[in-house]
Structure formats: C-alpha cells, structure tokens
Amino acid sequence: MKKLLKGYLIAILSLVFLIIGIIGMFSSNSDQCQSTSTDVSVTTSADKEAVAKSLHDNLKKISGVTEAGIAGYLGNTQHESGFNASVIQSNAPYSESQAMNPKVSGYAFGLNQWDNSRRVELINYAKSKNKPWTNAGVQYDFALNHDGTNSDLLKQGLKMTNIDDATEFLRASWERGGAGTTATRQSYARSWYAKFSNGSSDTAVDIATIGTETTQNTDNTTNNSNGCATNVAQGMGTSGSPVKEIPSAYKSKIKDTNFTATSSSNTYPFGQCTWYTYNRMQELGTPVENGLGNGADWGKNAKAKGYKTDSQPHVGWAVSFSQGADGADPTYGHVAVVEAISDDGKHFLVSECNVVASGTGTVSFRELTAGQGVIFIQGK
C-alpha cells in the first residue's frame, strides 16, 4: 500500500512540474511588444549619430511607438547629454557619496540626465545587473522598464503623433526640466525625424501633425478617466471650442505662460484636469492642496478647508465645474484655471487639461461665461 501511494505521489508531482513548465513557456512570450531585456544592444559611441540611430532602431521594435515620438525622445536626449551615456552634469567627476545621495541635485547622469533619487535608482539597477551605469543599454532598459511611473510617461510620449507635442511632453512631464529650451529640443527632434524617416524637416512636421489637426479644435472630446472629463459639445459659452494656442484677444493679458510647469508634490493622476490645475496654481504662486477630489468636488471641498470661493471669475483662481456644467463629465465634473477676463467683462478664458488629446497632458484654452454649476477658488 505504501509503495502504491508513493507511486501516485511521484506521478502527481511530475504532472505539477510539467504544468508549471508549460505555463512558463507561454508566459515568457506573453509580452513581446515591450523591451524588457537588459541585453538590448545600444551602442556607446563618441559618434552621436551612431548612438541616436541605435536608440531609434531599438525603440522601433516596441509596439505602438511612432517616428514622431522617437524623434521627440531623441531631441530631448541630444539636448540633455549629446548622446553621451557616461556624461555627468557640468562634466563633473564621479563621486560615490554624491551619486548615491538622493538629496543631491544638479548632479545628473547619463543619456537623459537622471538626477536625485532617479540617479540613485539608475546606479542601483546597473549594479543589480553587474554592469556599469555608463552602459547605454542599461540606461535604455532602465528608462523604459525600471524608472517607476516615469517609464509609463516615456512610453506615453513615444506613442504621440506630433513631433513638437511629443518633444514638449517628454521635456515637461518625463525629463521635468529644461524650461525655456523647448524650441531647441523641437528643432533637434525635427532633424532626427527627417534623418531617420527619409524625409525633409518640413515634411517631417507635416506628416507628424496628421491625426492631431482634428483634435486641436474639436468640439466633442470625451474622457471618463478618474478626476475629470469634459464633453465640449455641451454648454460652451460664447466661442467655446478648445484651442491649443492662447486666443489673440487674450494674449496680452497673460503674463506667466509657463503652462507646462509640473510639481513633484502633485499626487493627482497624470494628465487629468486636477493634475494640471494643481501644477498651474503652484506656478502662479497661489497653490491648492492635494486630495480635493474629482473636478466637481473641488468647490465644496476647498470651501470646507477654508479657501475663499466665489460665483464670479477672478484671474488666477481655479474653477470647479459641477457634473454637466459647461460640458463637464456627468460623473466627475471638471476643474480648470482662470487665465484672463475679456475686455467687456462678460467672458473669461480658462487653461485646462484632458480636453484636447486626452490623457497626454496637453494644455488647451476655452472662452466661457459664468453661469450655474461653477465655483471659483482662490489659492492660498
């Protein structure tokens, strides 16, 4: 009897190991569209074009990545490091104590100049693979797969279809630095697009813009992600349509045009109206706090927390739209920032996010009229 039970046990264990082996075979091939290999071949060369070509060719293997997105990445990389994987900011020498201190800033490393805690994480990741942090392949793999939520931001930018938008998105949301260098980075990006996409620089811009023209002035953009949403076919005031450039009538009224500023203390979901409004209010010097809820909740929650509120617009204040007001989502509502008041005092301009090219962090503008279901909030 014992021999029989032992035989059954051996047979069962063999079957279990066989099943595990089969599952392992399938699971190992379940995500072929993403780059997860630390052995990816990215050249480390003094020739920046060779490095750029190597990065381009590897990125092309990832599902959903566009030539425009890759160009945006390359434009940023050229400006950050000149494609030198071993460069330290300001050509400083390597110091282990500085490198491994996450509080040390202005001591950025590598192709994309990782700094602070991201620099430390890069070094630790390289050590875990028994490779130097200067290895371009390690940096490529870290950027795409091991840089926390930043890897998601990178992949998001790589899938964008407009060169200038992809470049600026990656600068502002992924690199999170280099304010005032947008035009230079975009120029680099267009050049790389032209070189690797077999077109001229003018053609590059035209081709990369296809697919975004219809969203630039759309009047039916809906996104039901947590935080906010708008259906701009409804309740749009006077002009109402969202545009990506400040309307000419308001340009002279807006002094601070850094609409891509981001804050490391922001805990709202990336790309949502709440995320943008928090960032913009920080930039304007009248911040609001985290945890105010969905867009529709901001008015009542802010008031309960002691913020001054009003039913009329004020420049530099946030504006909370209740469900359905001015096209806001019927579940989450919406929130934006008042940028200017019209000359006749009847309209106001807002800057906002998640209306044009939803989920990408794209900022747009709308002219509205004050009405029911809106609460204006003064930052502190």
Order of alpha helices (4+ residues) and beta strands (2+ residues): alpha-alpha-alpha-alpha-alpha-alpha-alpha-alpha-alpha-alpha-alpha-alpha-alpha-alpha-beta-beta-beta-beta-beta-beta
